[in-house]
Amino acid sequence: MSMNGTDILIWVEGNAVGSQRDVTIEETTEEIDVSSKDGRAMRVLPGRYGATLSLDALYVPDDAAYISLQNAMRNGTFVEVVVIEEGVVQESADAIVTSLSRNGPDQDAATVSIGLRIDGQWVSGS
């Protein structure tokens, strides 16, 4: 059954990111080319696994999670990220903040966009 995206929330350092609007969680595996001259078909092996998270929210300057993300970005420290679906913790991981941008358009809501790189792998459950 399909899920309403509204039911997926991101928490940082024990606080829900305020006024979340969108989140994308991407997992990738690099490919290692092990092809050789004795065959035309490409042969591959799985390489490094990685995961990223990008998040858009309304800009709430005194939001505790936003402040944690901003401090981590500026200080080069890790944050704990937790994915909650329908009120249940699904997975968590340590991450570094790779990008943090604020947008203040004329006659529209101010927003933030945040990029995170997961360190290691997601851990299931709480």
Beta strands, then each sheet from edge to edge (+ up, - down):
strand 1: 8-12
strand 2: 15-16
strand 3: 20-33
strand 4: 44-58
strand 5: 79-85
strand 6: 88-103
strand 7: 111-124
sheet 1: 2+ 1- 5+ 6- 7+ 4- 3+
end
